[in-house]
């Protein structure tokens, strides 16, 4: 007979995320059958700024409160329909609980109850179960085989929709691959980050930070980003390409114009105008696509090829538009054996889209964001499908985060080997890094750190 730890309450509330926008927090309380002891755990839901069109739907109120971004309807869904469906169920049966949630919603994109409602409950159930069994969350999710600490992909320079600067590509990251342990890698990344701040300050460039804690300077050329990263690594006393390598998230779907089929670079266009002596307002909205710097898919691939030749870039995320399967096939053909090509908007943590990519031979890694799919079970299925095909998994935060550290445990649970959770700055980012430090300490000599 299986152990029964019965759910006795499910409660949600509206809280604020790292951008000051509302999000949902869920508490699940369960009671042990033998002792009557009650256990409660709490989880909160992140939110993205750069979102793929195929992601599960995040519901918002749309009223005047919080500029329409409130989640009171989502809270109500949790506190009524979802609570009624789950009270009395066994909190240890994660797959069954998630099945109930998906069927209760009844849509393909979780647009009825909202992915933010469903995910908050799914995460909280997993954490309550782990707590009830007095197990670390990573051990509950991953079993005895969970041992690998992830290499952090630290977003130290922000652009795109994460910052109001001239950088069109969204994220530029450092990866401390030469470290022997996670704690050493974290230290290396933090040191490079602070030296980067120092170098930017010395050159009169902005050290204001973007959504994910990275700096948001205005650079005239894309290559300036990697040149400054190289300087910071060297100033920190590390070897570029050996101790620390680079990665980037192009977030190309944010740049793609479906009407023309071009990738539009507004920031690069503004810098070109400045160099030509034009004023800030000389690009009208109507002439935007006509006058802006723009590239075809072929030109984008050539750009990446040049960057990879010039700098130690080991990973490129969302290099092309999320529905350009032919372009992705060409990109993979030309760069797939040289660098990690990560699908985020392309795959949206969806097992069906991942299978499509595998069948077409597109990309070679999957970005895992639990709020893109909506339940713990589906996220684990996506991870397993990628693994079975030889694709790497990168566990990722969102730009609108909370201090919750679930993804740190998830990264270790599935031995992902890589985690994206921002710069070593701001509590909603460092909470994940700090949890990984605790896990590494707990694992002791069992812990492994390798790229």
C-alpha positions as CSV (number, residue, x, y, z in Angstrom):
1,X,0.0,0.0,0.0
2,X,1.5,3.4,-1.0
3,X,2.1,6.1,1.5
4,X,-0.8,8.6,1.7
5,X,-0.1,12.3,2.5
6,X,-3.4,14.0,1.8
7,X,-3.8,17.5,0.4
8,X,-5.9,19.5,2.9
9,X,-5.6,23.0,1.6
10,X,-4.5,25.0,-1.5
11,X,-4.2,28.7,-1.2
12,X,-3.0,31.4,-3.5
13,X,-2.2,35.1,-3.2
14,X,-1.0,37.9,-5.4
15,X,2.6,39.1,-4.8
16,X,5.1,41.2,-6.7
17,X,7.9,39.9,-9.0
18,X,11.3,41.5,-9.6
19,X,9.9,44.0,-12.0
20,X,7.3,45.2,-9.5
21,X,4.5,43.4,-11.5
22,X,2.0,41.0,-9.8
23,X,2.5,37.3,-9.9
24,X,0.9,34.4,-8.1
25,X,2.2,32.6,-5.0
26,X,0.7,29.3,-4.0
27,X,0.8,27.4,-0.7
28,X,-0.1,23.7,-0.5
29,X,-0.8,22.0,2.8
30,X,-0.8,18.3,3.2
31,X,-1.5,16.0,6.2
32,X,0.2,12.7,7.0
33,X,-2.2,9.8,7.4
34,X,-0.3,8.2,10.3
35,X,0.6,11.1,12.6
36,X,-1.8,13.8,11.4
37,X,1.1,16.2,11.0
38,X,0.5,19.1,8.6
39,X,3.1,20.3,6.1
40,X,3.0,23.5,4.1
41,X,5.3,24.6,1.3
42,X,5.1,27.7,-0.9
43,X,6.1,28.4,-4.5
44,X,5.8,31.4,-6.8
45,X,5.6,31.8,-10.6
46,X,8.0,33.8,-12.8
47,X,7.1,35.8,-15.9
48,X,9.0,36.5,-19.1
49,X,9.3,39.7,-21.1
50,X,10.6,38.0,-24.2
51,X,8.0,35.3,-24.8
52,X,7.4,32.8,-27.5
53,X,4.0,32.7,-29.3
54,X,3.7,28.9,-28.5
55,X,4.1,29.3,-24.7
56,X,1.4,28.3,-22.3
57,X,-0.9,31.3,-21.6
58,X,-0.2,33.5,-18.6
59,X,-3.5,35.0,-17.5
60,X,-3.8,38.7,-16.4
61,X,-6.8,40.6,-15.1
62,X,-6.8,43.3,-17.7
63,X,-8.4,45.8,-15.3
64,X,-7.1,49.3,-14.3
65,X,-5.3,47.9,-11.3
66,X,-1.6,47.3,-11.8
67,X,-2.0,48.5,-15.4
68,X,-4.0,45.5,-16.2
69,X,-1.3,43.1,-15.0
70,X,-3.0,41.9,-11.8
71,X,-3.6,38.2,-11.2
72,X,-6.6,38.2,-8.9
73,X,-8.5,36.0,-11.4
74,X,-5.7,33.5,-11.3
75,X,-5.7,33.6,-7.5
76,X,-9.5,33.0,-7.5
77,X,-9.0,30.0,-9.9
78,X,-6.5,28.4,-7.5
79,X,-8.6,29.1,-4.4
80,X,-11.8,27.7,-5.8
81,X,-11.7,25.3,-8.8
82,X,-8.2,24.0,-8.3
83,X,-8.5,23.7,-4.6
84,X,-11.8,21.7,-4.9
85,X,-10.1,19.4,-7.4
86,X,-7.1,18.6,-5.4
87,X,-8.2,18.5,-1.7
88,X,-8.1,14.9,-0.6
89,X,-5.6,13.8,-3.2
90,X,-2.1,12.3,-2.4
91,X,0.5,15.1,-2.7
92,X,3.1,12.4,-3.5
93,X,1.5,11.6,-6.8
94,X,2.9,14.4,-8.9
95,X,2.0,13.0,-12.3
96,X,-1.6,12.4,-11.2
97,X,-1.9,15.8,-9.7
98,X,-0.6,17.4,-12.9
99,X,-2.9,15.3,-15.0
100,X,-5.9,16.6,-13.0
101,X,-4.7,20.2,-13.4
102,X,-4.3,19.9,-17.2
103,X,-7.7,18.2,-17.6
104,X,-9.4,20.7,-15.3
105,X,-8.1,23.5,-17.6
106,X,-9.2,21.6,-20.8
107,X,-7.1,23.6,-23.3
108,X,-3.9,23.0,-25.2
109,X,-2.3,26.2,-23.9
110,X,-3.7,26.3,-20.4
111,X,-5.6,29.4,-21.4
112,X,-8.7,28.6,-19.2
113,X,-7.3,28.6,-15.7
114,X,-3.9,30.1,-16.7
115,X,-0.5,28.5,-16.8
116,X,0.5,30.8,-13.9
117,X,-2.3,29.2,-11.8
118,X,-1.5,25.7,-12.8
119,X,2.3,26.0,-12.4
120,X,2.1,27.6,-9.0
121,X,0.1,24.7,-7.7
122,X,2.2,22.1,-9.5
123,X,5.5,23.5,-8.0
124,X,4.0,23.9,-4.6
125,X,2.8,20.3,-4.6
126,X,6.3,19.0,-5.4
127,X,7.9,21.1,-2.7
128,X,5.3,20.1,-0.1
129,X,5.8,16.4,-1.0
130,X,9.6,16.8,-0.6
131,X,9.2,18.5,2.7
132,X,6.7,15.9,3.9
133,X,9.3,13.1,3.2
134,X,12.0,15.2,4.8
135,X,14.0,15.1,1.5
136,X,15.8,17.9,-0.3
137,X,13.8,19.0,-3.3
138,X,16.5,18.0,-5.8
139,X,16.6,14.5,-4.3
140,X,12.8,14.2,-4.4
141,X,12.7,15.2,-8.1
142,X,15.8,13.4,-9.3
143,X,16.4,10.4,-7.0
144,X,19.7,9.0,-6.0
145,X,21.2,9.9,-9.4
146,X,21.1,13.7,-8.8
147,X,24.6,14.9,-8.3
148,X,25.7,17.3,-11.0
149,X,26.0,21.0,-10.3
150,X,25.3,23.3,-13.3
151,X,27.7,25.6,-15.0
152,X,26.2,29.1,-14.6
153,X,25.5,31.1,-17.7
154,X,25.7,34.6,-16.2
155,X,24.0,37.3,-18.2
156,X,26.4,40.2,-17.4
157,X,25.4,42.4,-20.4
158,X,21.7,42.9,-21.1
159,X,20.1,44.2,-24.3
160,X,16.9,43.7,-26.3
161,X,13.7,43.9,-24.4
162,X,15.6,43.4,-21.1
163,X,17.3,46.8,-21.3
164,X,16.7,50.2,-22.9
165,X,20.0,50.5,-24.7
166,X,21.3,50.1,-28.3
167,X,22.0,46.4,-28.1
168,X,19.5,44.5,-30.2
169,X,20.5,41.0,-29.1
170,X,19.2,40.2,-25.6
171,X,21.8,38.5,-23.5
172,X,25.6,38.2,-23.4
173,X,26.8,35.7,-20.9
174,X,30.0,34.4,-19.3
175,X,30.5,30.7,-18.3
176,X,33.2,29.8,-15.8
177,X,33.9,26.4,-17.4
178,X,37.5,26.1,-16.0
179,X,36.4,25.9,-12.4
180,X,36.7,22.7,-10.5
181,X,33.5,23.2,-8.4
182,X,30.4,25.2,-8.6
183,X,31.4,27.5,-5.7
184,X,34.7,28.3,-7.5
185,X,32.8,28.9,-10.8
186,X,30.4,31.3,-9.0
187,X,33.4,33.2,-7.5
188,X,35.0,33.5,-10.9
189,X,31.9,34.8,-12.5
190,X,31.3,37.3,-9.7
191,X,34.9,38.6,-10.0
192,X,34.6,39.0,-13.8
193,X,31.2,40.8,-13.3
194,X,32.8,43.3,-10.9
195,X,35.8,43.9,-13.1
196,X,33.4,44.5,-16.0
197,X,31.7,47.1,-14.0
198,X,35.0,48.8,-13.2
199,X,36.1,48.8,-16.9
200,X,32.7,50.2,-18.1
201,X,32.9,52.9,-15.4
202,X,36.5,53.9,-16.5
203,X,35.3,54.2,-20.1
204,X,32.3,56.4,-19.1
205,X,29.8,53.7,-20.1
206,X,26.6,53.0,-18.2
207,X,26.6,50.4,-15.4
208,X,22.9,50.6,-14.8
209,X,21.5,47.1,-14.8
210,X,18.8,45.4,-16.9
211,X,16.1,43.1,-15.8
212,X,18.4,40.2,-15.1
213,X,21.1,42.1,-13.3
214,X,23.5,42.6,-16.2
215,X,24.9,45.9,-17.2
216,X,23.2,47.8,-20.0
217,X,25.7,50.1,-21.8
218,X,25.2,51.6,-25.2
219,X,27.8,49.9,-27.5
220,X,28.4,51.1,-31.1
221,X,29.2,47.6,-32.4
222,X,28.1,44.2,-31.4
223,X,31.8,43.1,-31.2
224,X,32.4,45.7,-28.5
225,X,30.4,43.5,-26.1
226,X,32.7,40.5,-26.5
227,X,35.8,42.8,-26.5
228,X,34.7,44.2,-23.1
229,X,33.9,40.7,-21.8
230,X,37.4,39.6,-22.8
231,X,39.0,42.5,-21.0
232,X,37.1,41.8,-17.8
233,X,38.0,38.1,-17.9
234,X,41.7,39.0,-18.3
235,X,41.6,41.7,-15.7
236,X,40.1,39.1,-13.3
237,X,43.2,37.0,-13.9
238,X,41.5,34.3,-16.0
239,X,42.2,32.9,-19.5
240,X,39.6,33.6,-22.1
241,X,38.5,30.5,-23.9
242,X,39.9,28.2,-21.2
243,X,38.7,29.4,-17.8
244,X,35.8,31.5,-19.0
245,X,33.9,31.2,-22.3
246,X,31.0,33.2,-23.7
247,X,27.4,32.6,-24.8
248,X,24.6,34.7,-26.1
249,X,20.8,34.8,-26.4
250,X,19.9,36.5,-29.7
251,X,16.1,36.4,-29.0
252,X,15.8,36.6,-32.8
253,X,12.0,36.3,-32.7
254,X,11.9,39.7,-31.1
255,X,13.8,41.2,-34.1
256,X,11.9,39.4,-36.8
257,X,9.4,41.2,-39.0
258,X,6.9,38.8,-40.5
259,X,5.7,41.1,-43.2
260,X,9.2,41.6,-44.8
261,X,10.9,38.4,-43.6
262,X,13.8,40.5,-42.3
263,X,15.4,40.7,-38.9
264,X,15.3,44.4,-37.9
265,X,18.0,46.0,-35.8
266,X,16.7,49.3,-34.3
267,X,19.5,49.9,-31.9
268,X,22.1,49.3,-34.6
269,X,20.2,51.7,-36.8
270,X,20.2,54.4,-34.1
271,X,24.0,54.1,-33.7
272,X,24.4,54.3,-37.5
273,X,22.3,57.4,-37.6
274,X,24.4,59.0,-34.8
275,X,27.6,58.2,-36.8
276,X,26.0,59.8,-39.8
277,X,25.1,62.9,-37.8
278,X,21.3,62.3,-37.9
279,X,19.1,63.3,-35.1
280,X,17.3,60.8,-32.7
281,X,13.9,61.4,-34.3
282,X,14.9,61.0,-38.0
283,X,13.5,57.5,-38.2
284,X,9.7,57.7,-38.5
285,X,7.6,54.7,-37.5
286,X,6.4,54.3,-41.1
287,X,9.9,54.2,-42.4
288,X,11.1,51.9,-39.6
289,X,11.7,48.7,-41.7
290,X,12.7,50.6,-44.8
291,X,15.5,52.6,-43.2
292,X,16.6,50.3,-40.4
293,X,19.6,47.9,-40.4
294,X,18.1,44.6,-41.4
295,X,19.3,41.1,-42.1
296,X,18.1,38.0,-43.8
297,X,18.3,34.5,-42.2
298,X,21.4,33.8,-44.3
299,X,23.0,37.0,-43.1
300,X,22.2,36.2,-39.5
301,X,23.9,32.8,-39.9
302,X,27.0,34.5,-41.5
303,X,27.1,36.9,-38.5
304,X,27.1,34.1,-36.0
305,X,29.8,32.2,-38.0
306,X,32.0,35.3,-37.9
307,X,31.4,35.8,-34.2
308,X,32.2,32.2,-33.4
309,X,35.5,32.4,-35.3
310,X,36.5,35.6,-33.5
311,X,35.4,34.9,-29.9
312,X,35.1,31.8,-27.7
313,X,31.3,31.7,-28.0
314,X,30.2,28.2,-27.1
315,X,26.4,28.7,-27.1
316,X,23.9,30.6,-29.1
317,X,20.3,30.7,-28.0
318,X,17.3,31.5,-30.3
319,X,19.6,32.5,-33.2
320,X,16.6,32.6,-35.6
321,X,12.8,33.2,-35.6
322,X,10.8,30.6,-33.7
323,X,9.0,29.3,-36.8
324,X,11.8,29.4,-39.3
325,X,12.4,25.6,-39.3
326,X,14.3,25.8,-42.6
327,X,16.6,28.6,-41.3
328,X,17.2,26.6,-38.2
329,X,18.1,23.5,-40.2
330,X,20.7,25.6,-42.1
331,X,22.0,27.2,-38.9
332,X,22.4,23.7,-37.3
333,X,24.1,22.3,-40.4
334,X,26.7,25.1,-40.4
335,X,27.3,25.6,-36.7
336,X,25.8,22.6,-34.9
337,X,29.1,20.8,-34.6
338,X,30.9,23.9,-33.3
339,X,28.6,25.4,-30.7
340,X,25.6,24.7,-28.6
341,X,22.5,25.9,-30.4
342,X,19.7,26.4,-27.9
343,X,16.0,26.5,-28.7
344,X,13.9,28.7,-26.4
345,X,11.1,30.3,-28.3
346,X,11.6,27.5,-30.8
347,X,10.8,24.7,-28.4
348,X,9.0,26.5,-25.5
349,X,9.7,23.5,-23.2
350,X,7.0,21.7,-25.2
351,X,7.6,17.9,-25.8
352,X,5.7,18.1,-29.1
353,X,7.8,21.0,-30.5
354,X,11.0,19.3,-29.2
355,X,10.1,16.1,-31.0
356,X,9.5,18.1,-34.2
357,X,13.0,19.7,-33.8
358,X,14.6,16.4,-33.2
359,X,12.9,14.8,-36.2
360,X,14.1,17.7,-38.4
361,X,17.6,17.8,-36.9
362,X,17.2,21.3,-35.6
363,X,19.3,22.8,-32.8
364,X,21.1,20.6,-30.3
365,X,19.9,21.9,-26.9
366,X,16.7,22.9,-25.2
367,X,16.1,25.8,-22.9
368,X,13.8,24.6,-20.0
369,X,11.4,27.1,-18.5
370,X,8.8,25.5,-16.4
371,X,6.3,28.3,-16.9
372,X,6.4,27.9,-20.6
373,X,4.7,24.5,-20.3
374,X,2.9,24.8,-16.9
375,X,3.5,21.7,-14.9
376,X,6.5,19.9,-13.3
377,X,5.5,16.6,-15.0
378,X,5.5,18.2,-18.5
379,X,8.8,20.0,-17.9
380,X,10.4,16.7,-16.8
381,X,9.0,15.0,-19.9
382,X,10.5,17.7,-22.1
383,X,13.9,17.3,-20.4
384,X,13.8,13.5,-20.8
385,X,12.8,13.8,-24.5
386,X,15.8,16.1,-25.2
387,X,18.2,13.8,-23.3
388,X,17.1,10.7,-25.2
389,X,17.9,12.5,-28.5
390,X,21.3,13.6,-27.3
391,X,20.2,17.2,-26.9
392,X,21.5,19.2,-23.9
393,X,19.2,20.9,-21.4
394,X,19.7,24.4,-20.0
395,X,17.5,25.2,-17.0
396,X,16.4,28.8,-17.1
397,X,14.8,31.6,-15.1
398,X,12.6,34.3,-16.5
399,X,13.3,38.1,-16.6
400,X,10.5,38.7,-14.2
401,X,11.5,36.5,-11.2
402,X,10.9,36.0,-7.5
403,X,13.2,34.9,-4.7
404,X,12.0,31.4,-5.2
405,X,14.8,28.9,-6.0
406,X,13.0,25.9,-7.5
407,X,15.0,25.9,-10.7
408,X,18.3,25.5,-8.8
409,X,17.0,22.2,-7.4
410,X,15.6,21.2,-10.8
411,X,19.0,21.7,-12.5
412,X,20.6,19.3,-10.0
413,X,17.7,16.9,-10.1
414,X,18.0,16.3,-13.8
415,X,21.8,16.7,-14.0
416,X,21.3,19.4,-16.6
417,X,24.8,20.7,-16.4
418,X,23.8,24.3,-17.2
419,X,21.7,27.0,-15.6
420,X,20.7,30.5,-16.7
421,X,19.6,32.6,-13.8
422,X,21.1,36.0,-14.5
423,X,24.0,38.1,-13.3
424,X,25.5,37.5,-9.8
425,X,23.4,40.5,-8.7
426,X,19.9,41.1,-7.3
427,X,18.3,38.8,-4.8
428,X,15.9,37.1,-7.3
429,X,19.0,35.9,-9.2
430,X,21.4,35.2,-6.3
431,X,18.8,33.2,-4.5
432,X,19.3,30.5,-7.1
433,X,23.1,30.7,-6.9
434,X,23.0,30.6,-3.1
435,X,20.7,27.5,-3.2
436,X,23.2,25.8,-5.5
437,X,25.9,26.5,-3.0
438,X,23.9,24.8,-0.3
439,X,23.2,21.8,-2.5
440,X,26.9,21.5,-3.3
441,X,27.8,21.6,0.3
442,X,25.2,19.0,1.1
443,X,26.3,16.6,-1.7
444,X,30.0,17.0,-0.6
445,X,32.3,14.7,-2.5
446,X,29.4,13.3,-4.6
447,X,29.0,16.7,-6.3
448,X,30.3,17.0,-9.8
449,X,30.9,20.2,-11.8
450,X,31.6,19.9,-15.5
451,X,30.4,21.5,-18.8
